[in-house]
């Protein structure tokens, strides 16, 4: 039991060190991590690239998505439903999907936004858009859609998760989502209280990214 607690403590400390490195210098965080003793193994990334190059559709859903990405079929509810079904499958074809995310595929972006037009508060699709943003800068659109999601979400538990994600995914770009949301929602509102609680956490733990 003592050993388990020690391992948990080491893991927490290591996580906080990584979070601090990313927060303090988001553009050169890899160098900071190297200073902490992390090593980078290019062969892992080469392996991912090789997997993505040879990845092929494995079922009708993925075949439809390829047809959409290649421009053979138009964006539709069926295309979106196929994407959502594959995301929720027990064994997703990760290399297949990574390939389109990593190259910042415009059809993929349109499909995600299409899904968010139908369900603006879908946390999974917002996370997909944030992942897409890592490859191709769409900060303005990401901010706009997170702001809309925060406005429309009425479940306070889901709202808190949205706010935390919003802050996490946009803070490395220099955008202070908590400040902007604080201006929108007053301290007397339930949403405003949640925002201020999260902001207080951030202010009291400046070297640790909160989740």
FIVOLUM-898956 format. One record per residue: residue number from 0; residue in three letters; y, x, z of N, C-alpha, C in turn. Coordinates in Angstrom, 3 decimals, decimal comma. Last residue first. Layout:
BEGIN
<atom NUM "ALA" <Y X Z> <Y X Z> <Y X Z>>
...
This chain:
BEGIN
<atom 210 "UNK" <19,834 -7,682 -14,070> <19,151 -8,635 -14,954> <18,967 -9,948 -14,229>>
<atom 209 "UNK" <22,356 -5,106 -14,082> <21,647 -6,199 -13,422> <20,983 -7,102 -14,456>>
<atom 208 "UNK" <22,496 -1,685 -14,185> <22,593 -2,890 -14,984> <21,753 -3,974 -14,343>>
<atom 207 "UNK" <24,222 0,351 -11,970> <22,948 -0,308 -12,230> <23,175 -1,556 -13,044>>
<atom 206 "UNK" <26,527 1,364 -11,082> <25,617 2,286 -11,756> <24,293 1,667 -12,117>>
<atom 205 "UNK" <27,929 -0,601 -9,711> <28,453 -0,101 -10,984> <27,516 0,795 -11,738>>
<atom 204 "UNK" <27,523 -2,983 -7,932> <26,500 -2,036 -8,349> <26,894 -1,428 -9,676>>
<atom 203 "UNK" <29,709 -4,561 -7,623> <29,178 -3,926 -6,411> <28,097 -2,912 -6,729>>
<atom 202 "UNK" <30,187 -5,495 -10,190> <31,227 -4,712 -9,522> <30,688 -3,964 -8,304>>
<atom 201 "UNK" <27,850 -6,956 -10,693> <28,182 -5,798 -11,516> <29,196 -4,899 -10,824>>
<atom 200 "UNK" <28,093 -8,961 -8,745> <26,937 -8,060 -8,741> <27,249 -6,787 -9,515>>
<atom 199 "UNK" <30,383 -10,192 -9,667> <30,414 -9,538 -8,362> <29,249 -8,564 -8,233>>
<atom 198 "UNK" <29,406 -11,280 -12,020> <30,456 -10,263 -12,079> <30,540 -9,492 -10,761>>
<atom 197 "UNK" <27,650 -13,172 -11,005> <27,128 -12,059 -11,808> <28,143 -10,926 -11,867>>
<atom 196 "UNK" <29,504 -14,839 -9,720> <28,412 -14,226 -8,956> <27,862 -13,016 -9,708>>
<atom 195 "UNK" <31,063 -15,653 -11,831> <31,670 -14,803 -10,810> <30,621 -14,150 -9,927>>
<atom 194 "UNK" <29,199 -17,235 -13,217> <29,818 -16,074 -13,870> <30,380 -15,122 -12,825>>
<atom 193 "UNK" <28,714 -19,236 -11,316> <27,621 -18,364 -11,760> <28,188 -17,085 -12,377>>
<atom 192 "UNK" <31,223 -20,442 -11,147> <30,650 -19,811 -9,951> <29,526 -18,846 -10,326>>
<atom 191 "UNK" <31,499 -21,497 -13,716> <32,409 -20,458 -13,254> <31,864 -19,717 -12,047>>
<atom 190 "UNK" <29,545 -23,454 -13,664> <29,400 -22,319 -14,586> <30,297 -21,167 -14,146>>
<atom 189 "UNK" <30,648 -25,161 -11,729> <29,329 -24,555 -11,508> <29,141 -23,331 -12,402>>
<atom 188 "UNK" <34,162 -24,604 -11,016> <33,065 -25,187 -11,788> <31,751 -24,473 -11,488>>
<atom 187 "UNK" <36,201 -23,272 -9,766> <35,727 -24,504 -9,145> <34,539 -25,130 -9,850>>
<atom 186 "UNK" <36,992 -21,130 -11,286> <36,165 -20,870 -10,105> <35,635 -22,133 -9,441>>
<atom 185 "UNK" <36,689 -21,997 -14,850> <37,400 -21,828 -13,591> <36,472 -21,652 -12,407>>
<atom 184 "UNK" <35,947 -20,411 -17,774> <35,394 -21,314 -16,764> <36,031 -21,024 -15,399>>
<atom 183 "UNK" <37,437 -18,574 -19,281> <37,114 -19,893 -19,842> <36,682 -20,896 -18,777>>
<atom 182 "UNK" <37,616 -16,231 -17,931> <38,860 -16,888 -18,336> <38,619 -18,326 -18,789>>
<atom 181 "UNK" <34,932 -15,608 -17,692> <35,681 -15,918 -16,467> <37,000 -16,613 -16,797>>
<atom 180 "UNK" <34,301 -14,876 -20,258> <33,770 -16,137 -19,739> <34,513 -16,580 -18,484>>
<atom 179 "UNK" <35,648 -12,417 -20,351> <36,016 -13,492 -21,275> <35,522 -14,844 -20,787>>
<atom 178 "UNK" <34,291 -10,986 -18,332> <35,732 -11,224 -18,243> <36,143 -12,400 -19,122>>
<atom 177 "UNK" <31,698 -10,955 -19,380> <31,957 -11,605 -18,096> <33,440 -11,914 -17,930>>
<atom 176 "UNK" <31,903 -9,469 -21,718> <31,591 -10,894 -21,808> <31,908 -11,622 -20,506>>
<atom 175 "UNK" <33,590 -7,081 -22,887> <33,353 -7,541 -21,515> <33,153 -9,060 -21,531>>
<atom 174 "UNK" <32,583 -4,707 -25,216> <33,025 -6,092 -25,019> <32,648 -6,542 -23,621>>
<atom 173 "UNK" <31,560 -2,263 -25,875> <32,879 -2,304 -25,268> <33,421 -3,700 -25,037>>
<atom 172 "UNK" <29,002 -2,189 -26,705> <30,014 -2,158 -27,763> <31,434 -2,247 -27,210>>
<atom 171 "UNK" <27,537 -2,534 -24,365> <27,556 -1,203 -24,994> <28,584 -1,074 -26,120>>
<atom 170 "UNK" <27,949 -5,372 -23,937> <28,679 -4,388 -23,143> <28,659 -2,992 -23,769>>
<atom 169 "UNK" <26,216 -7,022 -25,332> <27,523 -6,724 -25,934> <28,308 -5,663 -25,176>>
<atom 168 "UNK" <23,870 -7,396 -23,922> <23,776 -7,040 -25,330> <25,115 -6,668 -25,966>>
<atom 167 "UNK" <24,681 -8,061 -21,282> <23,821 -6,906 -21,535> <23,896 -6,440 -22,983>>
<atom 166 "UNK" <26,159 -10,455 -21,602> <26,786 -9,241 -21,077> <25,989 -7,998 -21,472>>
<atom 165 "UNK" <24,139 -12,119 -22,629> <25,398 -11,947 -23,346> <26,076 -10,650 -22,906>>
<atom 164 "UNK" <22,262 -12,097 -20,538> <21,927 -11,522 -21,849> <23,193 -11,200 -22,638>>
<atom 163 "UNK" <23,782 -13,420 -18,559> <23,282 -12,067 -18,316> <22,937 -11,371 -19,634>>
<atom 162 "UNK" <24,226 -15,880 -19,830> <25,355 -15,036 -19,449> <24,899 -13,591 -19,244>>
<atom 161 "UNK" <21,587 -16,878 -20,130> <22,428 -16,622 -21,301> <23,564 -15,659 -20,968>>
<atom 160 "UNK" <20,870 -17,175 -17,437> <20,137 -16,230 -18,280> <20,936 -15,877 -19,532>>
<atom 159 "UNK" <22,674 -19,183 -16,706> <22,749 -17,867 -16,057> <22,023 -16,815 -16,892>>
<atom 158 "UNK" <21,739 -21,275 -18,329> <23,090 -20,747 -18,512> <23,214 -19,352 -17,897>>
<atom 157 "UNK" <19,262 -21,804 -17,239> <19,329 -21,243 -18,586> <20,699 -20,629 -18,857>>
<atom 156 "UNK" <20,246 -22,841 -14,808> <19,327 -21,700 -14,820> <19,337 -21,007 -16,172>>
<atom 155 "UNK" <21,760 -25,030 -15,627> <22,431 -23,888 -15,001> <21,539 -22,646 -14,929>>
<atom 154 "UNK" <21,844 -26,728 -18,568> <20,911 -26,300 -17,520> <21,450 -25,004 -16,910>>
<atom 153 "UNK" <23,656 -26,871 -20,593> <23,938 -27,637 -19,382> <22,981 -27,312 -18,234>>
<atom 152 "UNK" <25,133 -25,114 -23,173> <23,998 -25,138 -22,246> <24,390 -25,833 -20,940>>
<atom 151 "UNK" <27,507 -24,967 -24,599> <26,652 -26,125 -24,808> <25,509 -26,229 -23,804>>
<atom 150 "UNK" <28,744 -22,583 -23,839> <29,484 -23,841 -23,754> <28,547 -25,045 -23,783>>
<atom 149 "UNK" <26,835 -20,688 -24,419> <27,260 -20,862 -23,026> <28,000 -22,183 -22,835>>
<atom 148 "UNK" <26,778 -20,953 -27,210> <25,588 -21,286 -26,420> <25,959 -21,534 -24,965>>
<atom 147 "UNK" <29,327 -20,024 -27,876> <28,971 -21,415 -28,158> <27,768 -21,850 -27,320>>
<atom 146 "UNK" <29,040 -17,363 -27,090> <30,065 -18,205 -26,463> <29,741 -19,684 -26,672>>
<atom 145 "UNK" <27,024 -16,558 -28,844> <26,750 -16,577 -27,401> <27,779 -17,441 -26,674>>
<atom 144 "UNK" <28,404 -16,786 -31,250> <27,240 -17,644 -31,026> <26,825 -17,657 -29,555>>
<atom 143 "UNK" <30,480 -14,895 -30,948> <30,787 -16,294 -31,240> <29,615 -17,204 -30,889>>
<atom 142 "UNK" <29,026 -12,502 -30,592> <29,907 -13,016 -29,537> <30,161 -14,509 -29,734>>
<atom 141 "UNK" <27,788 -12,325 -33,112> <26,979 -12,385 -31,895> <27,788 -12,963 -30,737>>
<atom 140 "UNK" <30,004 -12,079 -34,811> <29,139 -13,255 -34,916> <28,298 -13,424 -33,661>>
<atom 139 "UNK" <31,008 -9,586 -33,909> <31,828 -10,791 -33,896> <30,996 -12,054 -33,938>>
<atom 138 "UNK" <28,819 -7,791 -34,341> <29,313 -8,090 -32,999> <30,106 -9,383 -32,958>>
<atom 137 "UNK" <26,984 -6,810 -36,133> <27,481 -8,179 -36,338> <28,075 -8,676 -35,015>>
<atom 136 "UNK" <25,758 -3,960 -37,469> <26,774 -4,453 -36,545> <27,295 -5,828 -36,958>>
<atom 135 "UNK" <22,404 -3,539 -37,602> <23,556 -3,865 -38,441> <24,597 -4,565 -37,584>>
<atom 134 "UNK" <20,745 -2,826 -35,474> <20,642 -2,128 -36,754> <21,885 -2,336 -37,606>>
<atom 133 "UNK" <21,449 -4,420 -33,365> <21,214 -3,003 -33,097> <21,161 -2,192 -34,381>>
<atom 132 "UNK" <21,456 -6,994 -34,363> <22,748 -6,320 -34,200> <22,582 -4,824 -33,939>>
<atom 131 "UNK" <18,819 -7,738 -34,032> <19,309 -7,496 -35,385> <20,606 -6,683 -35,330>>
<atom 130 "UNK" <18,932 -8,213 -31,297> <18,078 -7,132 -31,805> <18,513 -6,746 -33,217>>
<atom 129 "UNK" <20,589 -10,452 -31,316> <21,035 -9,243 -30,623> <20,225 -8,031 -31,080>>
<atom 128 "UNK" <18,939 -12,237 -32,654> <20,202 -11,852 -33,281> <20,752 -10,577 -32,626>>
<atom 127 "UNK" <16,902 -12,480 -30,764> <16,598 -11,952 -32,099> <17,871 -11,460 -32,784>>
<atom 126 "UNK" <18,330 -13,686 -28,709> <17,794 -12,342 -28,503> <17,441 -11,684 -29,833>>
<atom 125 "UNK" <18,758 -16,123 -29,981> <19,909 -15,291 -29,633> <19,472 -13,852 -29,369>>
<atom 124 "UNK" <16,129 -17,027 -30,096> <16,837 -16,727 -31,341> <18,079 -15,884 -31,086>>
<atom 123 "UNK" <15,632 -17,342 -27,310> <14,816 -16,460 -28,138> <15,509 -16,064 -29,425>>
<atom 122 "UNK" <17,458 -19,271 -26,488> <17,577 -17,913 -25,966> <16,792 -16,922 -26,825>>
<atom 121 "UNK" <19,173 -21,691 -28,018> <17,838 -21,078 -28,068> <17,938 -19,603 -27,677>>
<atom 120 "UNK" <21,457 -23,165 -28,203> <21,179 -22,537 -26,914> <19,810 -21,857 -26,865>>
<atom 119 "UNK" <21,650 -24,376 -30,718> <22,601 -23,310 -30,352> <22,267 -22,570 -29,071>>
<atom 118 "UNK" <19,701 -25,342 -32,956> <19,511 -25,260 -31,504> <20,372 -24,121 -30,970>>
<atom 117 "UNK" <20,765 -25,319 -35,500> <19,963 -26,459 -35,075> <19,804 -26,501 -33,557>>
<atom 116 "UNK" <22,041 -22,925 -35,580> <22,817 -24,122 -35,923> <22,080 -25,371 -35,460>>
<atom 115 "UNK" <19,935 -21,245 -35,065> <20,920 -21,459 -33,991> <21,875 -22,604 -34,311>>
<atom 114 "UNK" <18,652 -21,255 -37,530> <17,967 -21,791 -36,363> <18,926 -22,094 -35,222>>
<atom 113 "UNK" <20,654 -19,984 -39,016> <20,229 -21,338 -39,389> <19,523 -22,010 -38,212>>
<atom 112 "UNK" <20,537 -17,478 -37,837> <21,749 -18,289 -37,654> <21,463 -19,749 -37,985>>
<atom 111 "UNK" <18,014 -16,700 -38,793> <18,255 -16,794 -37,358> <19,470 -17,678 -37,077>>
<atom 110 "UNK" <18,491 -16,753 -41,569> <17,478 -17,626 -40,991> <17,688 -17,795 -39,492>>
<atom 109 "UNK" <20,444 -14,791 -41,877> <20,760 -16,175 -42,229> <19,767 -17,143 -41,605>>
<atom 108 "UNK" <18,952 -12,506 -41,126> <20,123 -12,924 -40,352> <20,453 -14,390 -40,612>>
<atom 107 "UNK" <17,071 -12,497 -43,216> <16,630 -12,664 -41,829> <17,788 -13,140 -40,959>>
<atom 106 "UNK" <18,719 -11,971 -45,365> <17,985 -13,246 -45,326> <17,478 -13,536 -43,920>>
<atom 105 "UNK" <19,567 -9,377 -44,792> <20,530 -10,479 -44,760> <19,836 -11,840 -44,705>>
<atom 104 "UNK" <18,026 -7,008 -42,759> <17,846 -7,915 -43,893> <18,756 -9,146 -43,777>>
<atom 103 "UNK" <18,054 -4,515 -41,447> <19,190 -5,439 -41,379> <19,178 -6,436 -42,523>>
<atom 102 "UNK" <15,881 -2,961 -41,260> <16,715 -2,742 -42,440> <17,894 -3,714 -42,499>>
<atom 101 "UNK" <14,739 -3,873 -38,909> <15,273 -2,512 -38,954> <16,136 -2,249 -40,179>>
<atom 100 "UNK" <13,829 -6,456 -39,534> <14,880 -6,265 -38,536> <15,541 -4,905 -38,714>>
<atom 99 "UNK" <11,855 -5,907 -41,386> <13,018 -6,675 -41,820> <14,168 -6,565 -40,821>>
<atom 98 "UNK" <10,022 -4,413 -39,837> <10,536 -3,883 -41,099> <11,812 -4,593 -41,523>>
<atom 97 "UNK" <9,238 -6,055 -37,771> <10,151 -4,943 -37,494> <10,799 -4,417 -38,762>>
<atom 96 "UNK" <7,386 -7,752 -39,014> <8,706 -8,269 -38,667> <9,707 -7,151 -38,390>>
<atom 95 "UNK" <5,233 -5,943 -39,426> <5,733 -6,774 -40,515> <7,150 -7,258 -40,222>>
<atom 94 "UNK" <4,662 -4,949 -36,859> <5,197 -4,054 -37,910> <5,816 -4,824 -39,072>>
<atom 93 "UNK" <3,727 -7,411 -35,527> <4,973 -6,732 -35,177> <5,501 -5,802 -36,275>>
<atom 92 "UNK" <2,422 -10,134 -35,868> <2,344 -8,984 -36,780> <3,638 -8,178 -36,613>>
<atom 91 "UNK" <1,257 -11,427 -32,706> <2,259 -11,318 -33,776> <2,062 -10,052 -34,606>>
<atom 90 "UNK" <-0,978 -13,091 -31,362> <-1,034 -11,706 -31,857> <-0,042 -11,537 -33,010>>
<atom 89 "UNK" <-0,361 -15,663 -30,638> <-0,994 -14,806 -29,639> <-0,988 -13,340 -30,067>>
<atom 88 "UNK" <2,926 -16,753 -31,707> <1,487 -16,578 -31,892> <0,933 -15,594 -30,870>>
<atom 87 "UNK" <5,606 -17,076 -31,668> <4,877 -17,606 -30,525> <3,370 -17,392 -30,637>>
<atom 86 "UNK" <6,415 -16,046 -34,094> <6,938 -15,441 -32,858> <6,103 -15,843 -31,650>>
<atom 85 "UNK" <5,215 -17,846 -35,813> <4,714 -16,472 -35,757> <5,201 -15,756 -34,507>>
<atom 84 "UNK" <6,794 -20,099 -35,370> <5,362 -20,152 -35,070> <4,783 -18,744 -34,944>>
<atom 83 "UNK" <9,254 -19,217 -36,321> <9,110 -19,547 -34,901> <7,643 -19,581 -34,492>>
<atom 82 "UNK" <8,614 -18,930 -39,064> <9,087 -17,790 -38,277> <8,870 -18,041 -36,786>>
<atom 81 "UNK" <7,976 -21,563 -39,716> <6,966 -20,509 -39,884> <7,336 -19,283 -39,056>>
<atom 80 "UNK" <10,404 -22,830 -39,267> <9,255 -23,195 -38,434> <8,153 -22,139 -38,534>>
<atom 79 "UNK" <11,922 -21,660 -41,355> <12,268 -21,421 -39,953> <11,085 -21,723 -39,042>>
<atom 78 "UNK" <10,556 -22,762 -43,561> <10,653 -21,305 -43,391> <10,949 -20,973 -41,930>>
<atom 77 "UNK" <10,970 -25,495 -43,093> <9,606 -24,959 -43,138> <9,599 -23,446 -42,930>>
<atom 76 "UNK" <13,706 -25,792 -43,324> <13,095 -26,005 -42,018> <11,690 -25,409 -41,979>>
<atom 75 "UNK" <14,759 -23,041 -45,486> <14,436 -24,442 -45,191> <13,884 -24,545 -43,772>>
<atom 74 "UNK" <15,923 -21,010 -48,091> <15,856 -21,239 -46,650> <15,663 -22,727 -46,385>>
<atom 73 "UNK" <13,889 -20,887 -51,087> <15,143 -21,070 -50,363> <14,890 -21,255 -48,862>>
<atom 72 "UNK" <11,845 -18,296 -52,487> <12,020 -19,658 -51,975> <13,322 -19,709 -51,180>>
<atom 71 "UNK" <12,230 -15,727 -53,385> <11,422 -16,630 -54,221> <11,523 -18,078 -53,769>>
<atom 70 "UNK" <13,455 -13,744 -51,908> <14,285 -14,623 -52,729> <13,537 -15,593 -53,603>>
<atom 69 "UNK" <12,136 -12,254 -50,100> <12,240 -11,690 -51,452> <13,011 -12,592 -52,406>>
<atom 68 "UNK" <12,122 -13,904 -47,879> <12,848 -12,635 -47,810> <13,064 -12,032 -49,197>>
<atom 67 "UNK" <10,411 -15,963 -48,890> <11,818 -16,219 -48,545> <12,629 -14,929 -48,543>>
<atom 66 "UNK" <8,025 -14,604 -49,203> <8,625 -15,266 -50,364> <10,094 -15,567 -50,109>>
<atom 65 "UNK" <7,623 -13,877 -46,545> <7,826 -12,839 -47,557> <8,498 -13,430 -48,787>>
<atom 64 "UNK" <7,211 -16,436 -45,475> <8,359 -15,645 -45,048> <8,656 -14,514 -46,026>>
<atom 63 "UNK" <4,813 -17,150 -46,683> <6,013 -17,932 -46,961> <7,260 -17,144 -46,585>>
<atom 62 "UNK" <3,164 -15,245 -45,481> <3,329 -15,246 -46,935> <4,570 -16,034 -47,347>>
<atom 61 "UNK" <3,274 -16,067 -42,835> <3,878 -14,789 -43,196> <4,061 -14,664 -44,714>>
<atom 60 "UNK" <1,876 -18,507 -43,074> <3,237 -18,460 -42,541> <3,955 -17,188 -42,984>>
<atom 59 "UNK" <-0,694 -17,727 -44,066> <0,247 -18,492 -44,905> <1,691 -18,489 -44,403>>
<atom 58 "UNK" <-1,193 -14,253 -43,009> <-1,524 -15,674 -42,995> <-0,487 -16,426 -43,838>>
<atom 57 "UNK" <-0,336 -11,671 -43,182> <-1,715 -11,883 -42,765> <-2,128 -13,350 -42,750>>
<atom 56 "UNK" <1,578 -9,449 -45,170> <1,402 -10,783 -44,569> <-0,066 -11,069 -44,317>>
<atom 55 "UNK" <1,423 -5,959 -44,193> <1,324 -7,019 -45,196> <1,192 -8,374 -44,491>>
<atom 54 "UNK" <2,560 -2,667 -43,688> <2,348 -4,014 -43,132> <2,377 -5,059 -44,235>>
<atom 53 "UNK" <3,190 -0,178 -44,563> <1,928 -0,738 -45,064> <1,676 -2,154 -44,557>>
<atom 52 "UNK" <5,620 0,313 -43,299> <5,511 0,468 -44,753> <4,283 -0,237 -45,311>>
<atom 51 "UNK" <5,050 0,013 -40,590> <5,925 -0,955 -41,250> <5,811 -0,892 -42,768>>
<atom 50 "UNK" <3,481 2,246 -40,101> <2,913 0,909 -39,903> <3,737 -0,143 -40,644>>
<atom 49 "UNK" <5,362 4,232 -40,568> <4,180 4,141 -41,437> <3,540 2,759 -41,333>>
<atom 48 "UNK" <7,111 3,720 -38,462> <7,583 3,615 -39,840> <6,421 3,476 -40,805>>
<atom 47 "UNK" <5,454 4,257 -36,261> <5,999 2,913 -36,454> <6,430 2,717 -37,902>>
<atom 46 "UNK" <5,020 6,993 -36,700> <3,884 6,080 -36,744> <4,364 4,649 -36,965>>
<atom 45 "UNK" <7,553 7,970 -36,301> <6,947 8,119 -37,623> <5,777 7,157 -37,781>>
<atom 44 "UNK" <7,780 7,425 -33,613> <8,630 6,685 -34,526> <8,109 6,793 -35,954>>
<atom 43 "UNK" <5,880 9,234 -32,696> <5,743 7,815 -32,370> <6,552 6,971 -33,342>>
<atom 42 "UNK" <6,816 11,675 -33,511> <5,608 11,170 -34,154> <5,396 9,699 -33,861>>
<atom 41 "UNK" <8,962 12,315 -31,957> <9,230 11,735 -33,263> <7,992 11,136 -33,900>>
<atom 40 "UNK" <9,533 11,896 -28,768> <8,409 12,252 -29,620> <8,563 11,545 -30,953>>
<atom 39 "UNK" <11,617 13,185 -26,304> <11,485 12,293 -27,449> <10,360 12,797 -28,347>>
<atom 38 "UNK" <11,751 13,147 -22,742> <11,462 13,840 -23,993> <11,244 12,818 -25,089>>
<atom 37 "UNK" <13,821 13,257 -19,854> <13,068 12,506 -20,846> <12,866 13,348 -22,096>>
<atom 36 "UNK" <15,444 14,577 -18,064> <14,071 15,034 -18,195> <13,223 14,253 -19,175>>
<atom 35 "UNK" <18,066 14,047 -17,992> <17,282 13,522 -16,863> <15,808 13,908 -16,964>>
<atom 34 "UNK" <18,883 15,009 -20,394> <19,309 15,753 -19,204> <18,544 15,303 -17,963>>
<atom 33 "UNK" <17,898 12,980 -21,977> <17,275 14,296 -22,070> <17,633 15,143 -20,860>>
<atom 32 "UNK" <19,734 11,020 -21,326> <18,348 10,854 -20,895> <17,590 12,172 -20,975>>
<atom 31 "UNK" <22,031 12,030 -22,547> <22,007 11,850 -21,094> <20,565 11,740 -20,582>>
<atom 30 "UNK" <21,259 11,837 -25,212> <21,504 13,159 -24,628> <21,443 13,092 -23,114>>
<atom 29 "UNK" <21,166 9,083 -25,486> <19,928 9,850 -25,655> <20,067 11,242 -25,052>>
<atom 28 "UNK" <23,771 8,168 -25,226> <22,869 7,981 -24,100> <21,578 8,778 -24,238>>
<atom 27 "UNK" <26,112 8,171 -26,654> <25,369 9,431 -26,533> <24,335 9,356 -25,422>>
<atom 26 "UNK" <27,186 5,663 -26,556> <27,033 6,264 -27,874> <26,235 7,565 -27,835>>
<atom 25 "UNK" <27,390 4,899 -23,876> <26,488 4,157 -24,755> <26,272 4,801 -26,110>>
<atom 24 "UNK" <27,709 6,183 -21,121> <27,979 6,794 -22,422> <27,078 6,150 -23,466>>
<atom 23 "UNK" <27,281 4,507 -18,937> <28,380 5,460 -18,892> <28,724 6,037 -20,260>>
<atom 22 "UNK" <25,037 2,931 -19,672> <26,307 2,281 -19,345> <27,473 3,263 -19,434>>
<atom 21 "UNK" <23,007 4,808 -20,027> <23,402 3,948 -21,150> <24,782 3,361 -20,905>>
<atom 20 "UNK" <22,880 5,932 -17,457> <23,142 6,783 -18,622> <23,630 5,958 -19,803>>
<atom 19 "UNK" <22,217 3,699 -15,886> <23,492 4,389 -15,668> <23,859 5,230 -16,884>>
<atom 18 "UNK" <19,673 3,110 -16,839> <20,744 2,122 -16,985> <22,107 2,779 -16,847>>
<atom 17 "UNK" <18,315 5,431 -16,013> <18,425 5,106 -17,440> <19,580 4,143 -17,670>>
<atom 16 "UNK" <18,556 5,152 -13,246> <19,095 6,339 -13,905> <19,298 6,088 -15,396>>
<atom 15 "UNK" <17,201 2,767 -12,838> <18,635 2,815 -12,539> <19,292 4,031 -13,189>>
<atom 14 "UNK" <14,612 3,594 -13,492> <15,273 2,559 -14,285> <16,784 2,605 -14,081>>
<atom 13 "UNK" <14,126 5,387 -11,449> <14,158 5,871 -12,827> <14,884 4,868 -13,715>>
<atom 12 "UNK" <14,120 3,663 -9,241> <15,099 4,742 -9,325> <15,239 5,238 -10,750>>
<atom 11 "UNK" <11,928 2,036 -9,903> <13,259 1,444 -9,762> <14,340 2,513 -9,905>>
<atom 10 "UNK" <9,853 3,956 -9,848> <10,135 3,215 -11,082> <11,535 2,624 -11,040>>
<atom 9 "UNK" <9,957 4,744 -7,186> <10,210 5,724 -8,245> <10,577 5,027 -9,553>>
<atom 8 "UNK" <9,272 2,290 -5,948> <10,571 2,907 -5,679> <10,926 3,904 -6,786>>
<atom 7 "UNK" <6,692 1,948 -6,899> <7,706 0,961 -7,246> <9,106 1,535 -7,047>>
<atom 6 "UNK" <5,484 4,143 -5,668> <5,528 4,077 -7,139> <6,585 3,081 -7,589>>
<atom 5 "UNK" <5,770 3,387 -2,996> <6,423 4,609 -3,473> <6,553 4,588 -4,993>>
<atom 4 "UNK" <4,187 1,123 -2,903> <5,625 1,003 -2,629> <6,379 2,215 -3,155>>
<atom 3 "UNK" <1,707 2,300 -3,420> <2,245 1,296 -4,335> <3,746 1,159 -4,155>>
<atom 2 "UNK" <1,423 3,925 -1,151> <1,506 4,539 -2,471> <2,098 3,586 -3,490>>
<atom 1 "UNK" <1,208 1,955 0,787> <2,341 2,871 0,833> <2,542 3,520 -0,518>>
<atom 0 "UNK" <-1,203 0,836 0,000> <0,000 0,000 0,000> <1,258 0,875 0,000>>
